[in-house]
């Protein structure tokens, strides 16, 4: 059976809509980023994020349908992010999806936000195949998973404090860089030389697959406050910070590859766009006769395409939500491992 799935993503500060056809592939996707609005506050303001989703979501749905050349009457299911994320923001997408699904008499499919990221590299022209190891690196999560199929996820390790993306953002703020700090810090790092400062590689020899980045952020602050630290040394400090994060991420990802015996590594989430991380993991996997897969850059940040695709994958695997009698709820905190079944 062919499925035409509308995907809605509203977990944080991007409103994303995707339209995926299980035979023709991705037909269209539209995204509106709230970065400029939140920049004035130096970070995401949840109430403002929710209100902006309300303003943007219907026009973006209309735009995606027009781009994809399909009508609402042709949709067979609506997938939406139900968690994790900001409660108010999630409720906007969930309520629109459930109301629209009811009006069209089609399925509404709650989707885990991280599952969307996890499966997003499969939208590429040369996708990975199950099973594989996945490194999820975003602003809120750093996890290593074994993925054996749709809905078959085993958590191998995760951050015990700050996620990698969160560490990038917080470190950028400590250095006085503008919002959004992570990408700005990465660009600054490209101008510096790692090694001129000595920063720790937290938990790199811990013997497990867990991560810790909060101490690294503190080490940056300590270095920047040393007598004699000059503004023109910022790039070198940023480069050393980035190298430390990449060293840890690579070490844990390769350890997971060794532990599982698999040859495919998938990297997903916003930090997956980091150029240095991509370079290092490509080299590391090539040396071991394996391959690493990344999402297209447009799918590294939050988007509706990955949610539509995840929903379609569940339908094609014969997995459908239980009848809920018109009720629904969002899950701001939702472990990905709970999706497995």
C-alpha positions, 0 to 999 in steps of 0.5 A: 500500500502506498502512503502519503504522510504529512510530517509536522515538527514543532519541538523547539524553535523550528517549525517544519513541515514535510510531505513523504510518499512511500513510493516517490520519496520526499516530495517537499519540505518547508522550515521556518527558523526562529533564530532571529527572534530568540537572538535578542534574548540569547536563547530560546524563550519557550512562550515566544516559540509556541506563539510563533509555531501557531503563526507559522504552521498552517501557512507552512503546511499549505506551502509544502502541499503546493510544492509537493503537488498534492492535496490534503484529500490525498494524505493517508497519515499525519505524523507529528513530533510528540516529544521530547521538546518544549511542552508548549511548542509540542502541543501546537504541532500535536493539536494541529496534527490531531485536528487535521487527521480527525477532519480528514479521517486519517491516522495521526502518528506520534513520532519521537523527535530523536527517532526522526533524527536517527532515521534522517540519513536514510533520506539520502540517495545512498542511505545506510541499511539496518543494522547500524550504530547511531551517534545522536548529537544535538543541542539536547542529547548525545547518545550512542544507539544500536539500530536493528530496524524501525522501532528497534533501538538499543541505548549503548551510552549517553551523556551524564550531563551536558549534551555536545551541542549544549556544551558548544552553545554554553561555551560560546556564551562564556566566550561572549559569542552571539546566539546561536553560539554553537555554529559561531564557535565552530566557525571561530574554531576553523580559524584557530590552532588546536593544542595551544591550550590544553583541555581535558577529554572527559570520560574518554578512557571511562571504559563505557560509552557514556559522555560528559561535557560540563567539565570541559565547558568549565575548563574553557572558562578557567583558561579564558580567565587566566592572566594574560589571555588575549582576545586574539587567542579566542580562536585557538581556545575554540579550536582546542574545545572543538577538538576535545569534543570531537576526540571524545565523540569519535572515541566513543563512536568507534568503541561502539563499532568495535563492541557491536561488530557492525561496519556502518555508523550513522551520525545525526542531529545538529552537531552532525553538521560540524565539519571537523566531526565529519572529517574525523569520523570519515577517516576513522571509519575508512581505516576500519573498512566501514562507512559513516553516513550523515544526513544532508545538511538541510536535515541536520537541524529540526525539520518536518521531512524527518518526521514524515519519513519516520511516520512512513517507515512505521507504516511500511513496517506495519506499526500503527498507533493504538486507538486513543479515542480522540485523546492525545498528549505530548511527552517533553521528556521521552527516552528513545529506548521506550520506542522500541518494541 
